[in-house]
Amino acid sequence: MAGGQERILRRRIRSIQSTKKITKAMELIAASQIVRAQGRIAASRPYQDGMARIVLETAIGDPAAAGNLLGTPEKVERLALLAVAADRGLCGGYNTSVYRTAERLMGRARTDGIDVRLFTVGKKAQNYFRYRGQAVERSFLGMSDRPSFEDARAVAAAVLTPFVDGQVDQVMIVSTRFLSAGMQVVEERQLLPLEDPREGSGGGEAAGDGPAPASKGTDGDEVRLGYTEFEPDAATLLETLAPRAAETAIFAALLEAAASELTARQRAMAAATENAEELIKKYSRIMNRARQDTITTEIMEIVGGAEALRAGADTDEGGLVIEAGV
């Protein structure tokens, strides 16, 4: 019985050791890709900042036209939601956090009588929401690991069309923001209409050769610090800039989601490797104890057999005691 248990434990230890090699390799691969993902995020930020400055300058040039494409809608009756998750699992609670945030947002919207149209990025998000009975209007697969700007453009075209056609009043996105290697936060934010840069802290920090910056006057209104001439007019330009700005925002969200996924996978695989090591130690102790029990049992059997032979030497074959001569 003990020998059979030992064989089972040996087989289990070998299986755990194989799993440990896989999780360790996945941890190292994710760690090597995180640096590249962070570099892509840093490289895209100048373009994002430049787009924000141009949108701000155009919005200041024609506030009436900007009111349709910037700011927060006063009344929302139809909502488009874009949930950005991963194509693969084995990344801890990364996907689950996106699911829960998106479901809470849809729950609040439907409670308020708002019709929700769902778009997803990532195979895991598609499978989850369909399993939960949520209708997914369109899914985008195979772009969560290394998203390109063409991927962002395809996603933007899908969510922009209903907004431009007036089928939805607002487009929201749920994704994971990459703050640092040690902190990633799932957040929901408005994608369309574009967030008014004048409402943020960074809206008027243009400098250098970019568009003319703006500042607050004594009465709180925007004060132009320079003069910008628009060709074509600001309203037409803003209609062209809004889709480009949405594409930029989606691309930034995809890049940060990819970096967050890699970081979550590295942490999950590191934890799995540590758990495998603990299991190997645990089963090794049990196996050593079982082996020790086997050895002890065999020694006891040998000693018992020796005692039986010694006792048998003092009797004849018929069982009669042989007395020593006087």
Number of C-alpha atoms within 10 A of each C-alpha: 7 16 13 10 14 20 12 12 19 16 12 16 21 12 13 19 17 12 15 21 13 14 23 18 16 20 23 13 14 20 16 13 18 19 15 13 22 18 13 16 20 12 11 14 13 11 12 15 16 14 19 24 24 21 26 24 27 24 23 18 20 14 13 12 18 23 15 15 22 21 17 17 14 6 9 15 16 19 21 25 23 24 24 31 29 26 20 16 14 17 19 17 14 25 25 15 18 22 22 12 17 24 15 11 17 20 14 11 17 15 10 11 12 16 15 20 20 22 22 25 23 21 20 19 26 26 15 14 17 11 10 8 8 14 14 15 12 15 19 19 16 14 17 23 19 16 19 13 15 11 20 21 18 13 22 22 14 15 24 23 13 17 18 14 9 11 13 21 20 24 23 20 22 24 29 27 21 22 12 12 14 10 11 19 16 20 14 19 12 15 23 26 22 23 16 18 19 20 10 9 8 12 19 20 12 19 10 7 6 11 18 19 21 21 15 12 10 8 7 8 10 15 14 16 10 9 11 12 9 13 8 9 12 23 20 13 17 26 15 11 19 20 20 15 22 23 23 23 20 23 24 22 22 28 29 23 28 28 32 30 30 27 28 24 25 27 19 20 24 19 16 19 23 15 14 21 15 12 16 21 13 12 17 17 12 15 21 13 14 19 16 13 14 16 13 12 13 12 12 12 12 12 12 12 12 12 12 11 11 11 10 12 12 12 13 10 8 6 9 9 11 10 8 5 4 3
